[in-house]
Amino acid sequence: MKQSTFVRHGLLSFGLVLATFVVRGTSRLVLDERTATLLSVPIGLVAFALLVWLFLVALLSVTGVRPMEADLEEG
């Protein structure tokens, strides 16, 4: 995985976490709390799965099993 792709996925997961709060907060204005939570849970699960995947990619990169690809030519 390239470094820029890793960063983009990290920002995407952060945006998804924020989206869970926005969806839950705005839907609580119209719907009851249980329904608002049920609407935000799938977004949160996707964000959590993406963060776990990014953690595993970073762990493999640090241990040297699968190094991170550089975006620019070095040298």
Contacts in CASP RR format, 6 or more apart in sequence:
PFRMAT RR
TARGET T0000
AUTHOR 0000-0000-0000
METHOD contacts of the structure
MODEL  1
MKQSTFVRHGLLSFGLVLATFVVRGTSRLVLDERTATLLSVPIGLVAFAL
LVWLFLVALLSVTGVRPMEADLEEG
1 57 0 8 1.000
1 68 0 8 1.000
1 69 0 8 1.000
2 68 0 8 1.000
2 69 0 8 1.000
2 70 0 8 1.000
2 71 0 8 1.000
3 68 0 8 1.000
3 69 0 8 1.000
3 70 0 8 1.000
3 71 0 8 1.000
4 71 0 8 1.000
6 54 0 8 1.000
6 57 0 8 1.000
6 58 0 8 1.000
6 68 0 8 1.000
9 50 0 8 1.000
9 53 0 8 1.000
9 54 0 8 1.000
10 50 0 8 1.000
10 51 0 8 1.000
10 54 0 8 1.000
12 50 0 8 1.000
13 47 0 8 1.000
13 50 0 8 1.000
13 51 0 8 1.000
13 54 0 8 1.000
15 47 0 8 1.000
16 43 0 8 1.000
16 44 0 8 1.000
16 46 0 8 1.000
16 47 0 8 1.000
16 50 0 8 1.000
17 44 0 8 1.000
17 47 0 8 1.000
19 43 0 8 1.000
19 47 0 8 1.000
20 40 0 8 1.000
20 43 0 8 1.000
20 44 0 8 1.000
20 47 0 8 1.000
21 40 0 8 1.000
23 36 0 8 1.000
23 39 0 8 1.000
23 40 0 8 1.000
23 43 0 8 1.000
24 36 0 8 1.000
24 37 0 8 1.000
24 39 0 8 1.000
24 40 0 8 1.000
25 36 0 8 1.000
27 35 0 8 1.000
27 36 0 8 1.000
27 39 0 8 1.000
27 40 0 8 1.000
28 36 0 8 1.000
31 39 0 8 1.000
57 66 0 8 1.000
57 68 0 8 1.000
60 66 0 8 1.000
61 67 0 8 1.000
61 68 0 8 1.000
END
